[in-house]
Amino acid sequence: MSGIFGIATKKDCTGDLLYGTDYHSHMGTEYGGMAVFGKRLHRHIHDISKSQFKSKFFEEYKEMEGNLGIGVISDRDPQPLIISSKFGTFAIASAGLVENTKELAMELLDQGETFGEMSGEGFNSVELIAKIITHKDTIIEGIEDVYDKINGSATILLMTEKGIYAARDRYGRLPLVIGESEKGYVVANETCSFLNLGYKIKKYIEPGEIVFITNDGIEERYKGDKKNKICSFLWIYTGYPASSYEGIGVEVVRERSGRLLAKNDNVKADLVAGVPDSGVGHAIGYAMESGIPYRRPLVKYTPGYGRSYTPPAQEIRDLVAKMKLIPVKEVIEGNRIVLCEDSIVRGTQLKNYTLKKLWESGAKEVHVRPACPPLMFPCRYALSTRSVEELIARRAIWSIEGRDIEDISEYLDDTTEKYKAMVDWIASELGATTLRYQKIDDMVKAIGLPREQLCLHCWIGHD
């Protein structure tokens, strides 16, 4: 999952662009990039897999000058890209996942198109999106053609010398929000990027809506259709605690989620803890509801380590998981711990690093409480989960059944014996004293949107 930030101001925008983009650093780990339109178009892209965004761009942004800019934290493709076209020169960035990039690129190659942004993974999906757009008569028609052709999702910022086209993907899988101040306008995935820069939320862009942003105002260019299927994982894990989506705050949802976990629980424990950082809000809610004190047996060494979930390589995920959490033995030793986690994806880090540190520091019991149901299907829209083979719940099913089975419906129903057997297998595999997952209806209740407006694909296998 990537994060994008755009800005149109009356004066130089580069300082706000740098920090606004940086506030999306929790959304990706591979590449960072910024482009600014002023007297000329400036663009820089850097590999940020081993360093922080600010450290890569802090000196370079001072050389950039202009009142229009876009920035991106990318989980896969180098971006933003600069494209020369019949529409003039433009910069483009995108967040989401295009599953059929190769197929669409091959179709364009057969039509005589060329691609310049090749990598080890093949075609750059952002370049593909740009090529599709330029095949139509207008930018709006081009963006609509992208949405007609892709499998997956793409939220797009396209910057010309006159302004920024901001397009939220057709089903609203990822958010896009406009902020305003006396300086001008910003548009971003994460509202937390507004607060310290002095911008207030102006408008949540609708699914499928396209707006054009200049320093003078915003103009709707294509009306949204309100077919919302926003990613539920944004509130549970991906989003920053200070952000809100569709007007619903992330931290508040996590507290409600923890309360619901506690209401369905009867475990006896000495303390409640959250796996930093995204498990903390869930743990606070659990503690408030249960009356069990919240404490910090694990603390995160923040400066050098980001999320262990987002890097694509397992060895990098393992290194981050090992190094970022430090156990506090004096809090752990001899205690029964309820450990709230946002989710369990592969289970390797939770088992090999988090739980191992608690047991080695003398924990008496560790009761694991994830804030969402077992993840059963790879994400099709934002690279949240990459393959069935990575999911510990699927490994549990294969072990129980002795083979791969097509119909897993009984394992999706938390009232069945097979579901209970799967959870018991996972608990044993992790080395947890007990394991109890959040119910899907309670997760939806914690978020506060109607179920039909949420993407639940990772848990139920359909939209």
C-alpha positions in Angstrom: 0.0 0.0 0.0 1.4 3.4 -1.0 0.7 6.9 0.2 0.3 10.0 -2.0 0.2 13.7 -1.2 -0.5 16.7 -3.5 -0.3 20.4 -2.9 -1.3 23.7 -4.7 -0.3 26.9 -2.8 0.0 30.6 -3.6 3.7 30.6 -2.6 6.4 28.0 -2.6 5.0 24.6 -1.7 8.2 22.5 -1.2 8.4 22.6 2.6 4.8 21.4 3.1 5.3 18.9 0.3 8.3 17.3 2.0 6.6 17.0 5.4 3.2 16.1 4.0 4.7 13.3 2.0 6.8 12.1 4.9 3.6 11.8 7.0 2.7 8.9 4.7 5.9 6.9 5.6 3.9 4.2 7.3 2.3 3.3 4.0 5.3 2.0 2.1 9.0 1.1 2.4 10.5 0.9 -1.1 10.6 4.2 -2.9 10.0 7.9 -2.1 9.5 10.6 -4.7 8.6 14.3 -5.1 7.8 16.4 -8.2 7.3 20.2 -8.2 6.1 22.4 -11.0 7.5 26.0 -10.9 9.6 27.7 -13.6 10.4 24.1 -14.6 9.5 20.6 -13.5 11.7 19.2 -10.8 11.6 15.5 -9.8 13.5 13.3 -7.5 13.1 9.5 -6.6 15.1 7.6 -4.0 15.2 4.1 -2.6 14.0 4.4 1.0 14.2 0.7 1.9 17.2 1.3 4.2 16.6 4.9 5.2 13.9 7.4 6.1 12.2 9.6 3.6 13.3 12.9 5.2 16.9 12.0 5.3 16.9 11.3 1.5 15.1 14.4 0.5 16.0 17.0 3.1 18.7 18.7 1.1 17.2 18.1 -2.3 13.9 19.7 -1.5 15.7 23.0 -0.9 16.7 23.0 -4.6 13.1 22.6 -5.7 10.8 25.5 -6.1 7.2 25.9 -7.3 3.6 26.2 -6.1 2.4 22.8 -7.4 3.7 19.5 -6.1 3.0 15.8 -5.6 4.9 13.3 -3.4 4.6 9.6 -2.9 5.8 6.9 -0.5 5.7 3.7 -2.6 5.5 0.1 -1.7 6.5 -1.2 -5.1 7.1 1.1 -8.1 9.5 4.0 -8.4 7.4 7.2 -8.7 6.2 9.9 -9.4 6.9 9.6 -13.1 7.3 12.4 -15.6 5.5 11.9 -18.9 5.7 14.0 -22.1 2.4 13.7 -24.0 -0.2 15.4 -26.2 -1.5 16.9 -22.9 1.9 18.5 -22.3 4.3 17.3 -19.7 2.8 16.0 -16.5 3.8 14.1 -13.3 1.8 11.2 -12.0 1.7 9.1 -8.9 -0.7 6.3 -7.8 -1.6 4.3 -4.8 -3.2 0.9 -5.0 -2.6 -2.4 -6.9 -3.1 -3.2 -10.6 -3.2 -7.0 -10.8 -3.3 -7.1 -14.6 -0.4 -4.8 -15.3 1.5 -7.3 -17.5 -1.5 -8.1 -19.6 -2.5 -4.5 -20.2 1.2 -3.6 -21.0 1.4 -6.4 -23.5 -1.7 -5.1 -25.3 -0.1 -1.6 -25.5 3.1 -3.1 -26.8 1.2 -4.9 -29.5 -0.2 -1.5 -30.5 3.3 -0.1 -30.9 3.6 1.6 -27.4 6.9 1.5 -25.6 7.8 1.4 -21.9 10.9 2.8 -20.2 10.3 2.1 -16.5 11.2 -1.6 -16.3 12.3 -3.3 -13.1 12.9 -6.8 -11.7 9.2 -7.2 -11.2 8.4 -6.2 -14.8 6.4 -3.2 -15.9 5.9 -0.1 -13.7 2.1 0.1 -13.0 2.3 3.9 -12.7 3.8 4.1 -16.2 1.1 1.8 -17.5 -1.6 4.0 -16.0 0.0 7.1 -17.6 0.1 5.3 -21.0 -3.6 4.4 -20.8 -4.5 7.9 -20.0 -2.6 9.4 -22.9 -4.4 7.2 -25.4 -7.7 9.0 -24.8 -8.7 12.5 -26.0 -8.8 14.1 -22.5 -7.2 13.4 -19.1 -10.6 12.7 -17.6 -11.5 10.2 -20.3 -8.1 8.6 -19.8 -8.6 8.2 -16.1 -12.0 6.6 -16.7 -10.4 4.3 -19.2 -7.9 3.2 -16.6 -10.7 2.3 -14.2 -12.5 0.4 -17.0 -9.5 -1.7 -17.8 -7.6 -2.5 -14.6 -8.2 -5.3 -12.1 -7.5 -4.0 -8.6 -7.5 -0.3 -7.7 -5.7 2.9 -8.5 -6.0 6.3 -6.7 -4.2 8.8 -8.9 -2.6 12.3 -8.6 -1.8 13.7 -12.0 -0.1 17.2 -12.0 0.1 19.5 -15.0 1.5 23.0 -15.1 -2.0 24.3 -14.3 -3.1 22.1 -11.4 -3.5 18.6 -10.0 -6.1 16.0 -11.0 -7.0 14.0 -8.0 -8.9 10.8 -8.8 -10.1 8.3 -6.1 -10.4 4.8 -7.4 -13.9 3.7 -8.6 -14.8 1.8 -5.5 -13.0 3.9 -3.0 -10.7 1.2 -1.8 -8.2 3.8 -0.6 -9.2 7.2 0.8 -8.4 10.6 -0.8 -9.1 13.8 1.2 -8.7 17.5 0.4 -7.4 20.0 3.0 -7.3 23.8 2.9 -5.7 26.7 4.6 -4.9 30.3 3.7 -1.9 29.0 1.9 -3.9 26.9 -0.6 -5.0 23.2 -0.9 -3.6 19.8 -0.2 -4.9 16.3 -1.2 -3.7 13.1 0.5 -4.5 9.6 1.6 -3.8 10.4 5.2 -5.5 13.3 7.1 -2.7 13.2 9.7 -0.5 14.9 7.1 -2.7 18.0 7.4 -2.6 18.8 11.1 0.9 20.1 11.8 1.0 21.9 8.5 -2.0 24.0 9.3 -4.6 22.5 6.9 -8.1 21.5 7.8 -10.2 18.9 6.2 -12.3 20.4 3.4 -13.7 17.4 1.5 -13.6 13.6 1.4 -13.4 12.8 -2.3 -16.1 10.3 -3.3 -15.3 6.9 -4.9 -14.8 7.4 -8.6 -14.8 11.2 -8.2 -12.2 13.3 -10.1 -11.4 16.9 -8.9 -9.0 19.5 -10.3 -7.1 21.4 -7.7 -5.3 24.8 -8.1 -4.2 27.3 -5.5 -7.4 29.2 -6.2 -9.8 26.3 -5.5 -11.2 22.9 -6.3 -13.4 21.9 -9.2 -15.3 18.7 -9.7 -14.5 17.2 -13.1 -16.2 13.9 -12.7 -18.9 13.0 -10.2 -18.4 10.0 -7.9 -21.0 7.3 -7.7 -20.8 6.5 -3.9 -20.2 2.8 -4.5 -17.9 2.7 -1.5 -15.8 -0.4 -0.7 -13.1 1.2 1.5 -10.4 -1.1 2.9 -11.3 -2.1 6.5 -7.6 -2.8 7.2 -7.0 1.0 7.2 -8.6 1.4 10.6 -7.4 -2.0 12.0 -3.8 -1.8 11.0 -2.5 0.3 8.1 -3.7 3.8 8.9 -2.0 6.2 11.2 -3.7 6.7 14.6 -4.2 10.5 14.0 -5.9 10.0 10.6 -9.5 9.6 9.8 -11.3 8.0 6.8 -14.8 8.9 5.8 -14.8 11.1 8.9 -14.1 8.2 11.2 -11.0 8.4 13.4 -8.5 5.5 13.4 -7.6 5.6 17.1 -11.3 5.7 18.1 -12.0 2.7 16.0 -9.1 0.8 17.6 -10.3 1.6 21.0 -13.8 0.4 20.1 -12.3 -2.7 18.7 -10.4 -3.5 21.9 -13.6 -2.9 23.9 -15.4 -5.5 21.8 -12.5 -8.0 22.1 -12.8 -7.6 25.9 -16.6 -8.0 26.0 -16.3 -11.4 24.3 -13.5 -12.5 26.6 -13.3 -13.9 30.2 -9.5 -14.5 30.5 -7.9 -13.7 33.9 -4.8 -11.6 33.5 -2.5 -9.1 35.2 -2.0 -6.7 32.4 -3.1 -5.8 28.9 -0.5 -4.8 26.3 -0.5 -3.9 22.6 2.1 -4.8 20.0 3.5 -1.4 19.1 2.4 0.6 17.3 -0.8 -0.4 15.7 -1.8 -2.8 18.5 -1.7 -0.1 21.2 -5.1 1.4 20.5 -6.8 -2.0 20.5 -5.1 -2.8 23.9 -6.1 0.5 25.4 -9.8 -0.2 24.5 -9.4 -3.7 25.9 -8.0 -2.3 29.2 -10.8 0.3 29.5 -13.5 -2.3 29.0 -12.0 -5.1 31.1 -10.6 -3.1 33.9 -7.2 -4.9 33.6 -4.4 -2.3 33.7 -2.7 -1.3 30.5 1.1 -1.7 30.6 4.0 -1.7 28.2 6.0 -5.0 28.3 7.3 -4.3 24.8 8.5 -0.9 23.7 9.4 0.1 20.1 12.8 1.5 19.3 11.2 4.1 16.9 14.0 6.1 15.2 15.5 3.4 12.9 12.8 0.8 12.4 9.5 1.1 10.5 6.8 -1.6 10.1 7.8 -5.2 9.8 4.8 -6.0 7.7 5.3 -3.8 4.7 8.7 -4.8 3.3 8.4 -7.3 0.4 11.4 -9.5 1.4 11.0 -11.9 4.3 14.6 -11.4 5.5 14.0 -7.6 5.9 10.6 -8.2 7.7 12.4 -10.6 10.1 15.2 -8.1 10.8 12.8 -5.2 11.5 10.7 -7.5 13.7 13.7 -8.6 15.7 15.3 -5.2 16.2 12.4 -2.8 16.7 10.8 -4.3 19.9 12.6 -4.3 23.2 11.2 -6.3 26.1 10.9 -4.8 29.6 11.6 -7.7 31.8 10.5 -5.9 35.0 7.0 -5.6 33.6 6.9 -9.1 32.0 8.3 -11.4 34.6 5.7 -13.5 36.4 2.7 -11.8 34.8 -0.3 -13.1 32.8 -0.5 -10.9 29.7 -3.3 -10.2 27.3 -1.5 -9.2 24.1 -3.6 -7.3 21.6 -2.4 -7.3 18.0 -3.9 -5.7 14.9 -3.8 -9.0 13.0 -1.9 -12.2 12.4 -0.8 -12.5 8.8 2.1 -15.0 8.5 2.6 -15.5 12.2 6.4 -15.8 11.9 7.2 -12.5 13.5 4.7 -12.8 16.3 6.0 -16.3 17.1 9.7 -15.9 16.6 10.2 -12.3 17.9 7.3 -11.0 19.9 6.1 -14.0 21.9 9.6 -15.4 22.2 10.8 -12.2 23.9 7.9 -12.3 26.3 8.5 -16.0 27.2 12.2 -15.5 27.6 11.6 -12.5 29.9 9.5 -14.6 32.2 5.9 -14.2 31.2 3.6 -16.6 33.0 0.9 -16.6 30.3 0.4 -14.9 27.0 -3.2 -14.6 25.7 -3.2 -13.3 22.1 -6.1 -11.2 20.9 -6.0 -10.0 17.2 -8.4 -7.2 16.3 -9.6 -8.8 13.1 -10.7 -12.3 12.1 -8.2 -14.8 10.5 -6.9 -13.5 7.2 -7.8 -16.0 4.5 -7.3 -14.4 1.1 -4.6 -12.2 -0.4 -5.4 -8.6 -0.9 -6.4 -7.7 -4.5 -6.3 -4.0 -4.1 -3.4 -2.7 -2.1 -0.7 -5.3 -1.5 -1.8 -5.8 2.1 -1.3 -9.6 1.8 0.5 -11.1 -1.1 -0.2 -14.8 -1.4 -2.3 -17.6 0.1 0.9 -19.5 1.1 1.9 -16.7 3.4 -1.2 -16.8 5.6 -1.0 -18.8 8.8 -4.7 -19.5 8.8 -4.4 -21.3 5.4 -1.4 -23.3 6.7 -3.6 -24.4 9.6 -6.3 -25.6 7.2 -3.8 -27.5 5.1 -2.4 -29.2 8.2 -5.9 -30.1 9.5 -7.2 -31.3 6.2 -3.9 -32.9 5.0 -4.4 -31.2 1.6 -5.4 -28.0 -0.1 -9.2 -27.7 -0.2 -11.3 -25.4 -2.3 -14.3 -24.9 -0.1 -13.2 -23.3 3.2 -16.6 -22.0 4.2 -16.6 -23.9 7.5 -13.4 -22.2 8.5 -14.9 -18.8 7.9 -17.7 -19.5 10.4 -16.6 -18.9 13.9 -19.3 -21.2 15.3 -18.0 -24.4 13.7 -15.8 -27.1 15.0 -13.4 -26.6 12.1 -13.0 -22.9 12.9 -12.1 -23.8 16.5 -9.7 -26.5 15.3 -8.0 -23.9 13.1 -7.6 -21.4 15.9 -6.2 -24.1 18.2 -3.7 -25.1 15.6 -2.6 -21.5 15.2 -2.3 -21.0 19.0 -0.1 -24.0 19.3 2.0 -23.0 16.3 2.6 -19.5 17.8 3.2 -20.8 21.3 0.3 -18.7 22.8 -1.4 -19.7 26.0 -4.8 -18.9 24.3 -5.8 -17.2 21.1 -9.1 -15.6 20.3 -9.9 -13.6 17.2 -12.2 -10.6 16.7 -15.5 -11.5 15.2 -16.1 -10.0 11.7 -19.4 -8.4 12.8 -17.7 -6.8 15.8 -14.9 -5.5 13.5 -17.5 -3.9 11.3 -19.3 -2.5 14.3 -16.0 -1.0 15.6 -15.5 0.8 12.3 -19.0 2.2 12.2 -19.8 2.0 8.5 -22.4 -0.3 7.0 -20.9 -3.6 6.1 -21.8 -3.1 2.4 -19.5 0.0 2.3 -16.4 -1.9 3.5 -14.0 -4.1 1.6 -13.8 -7.4 3.6 -12.1 -9.4 0.8 -9.1 -10.5 3.0 -11.5 -12.3 5.4 -14.3 -13.5 3.3 -12.9 -13.8 -0.2 -15.3 -11.4 -2.0 -16.1 -7.7 -2.0 
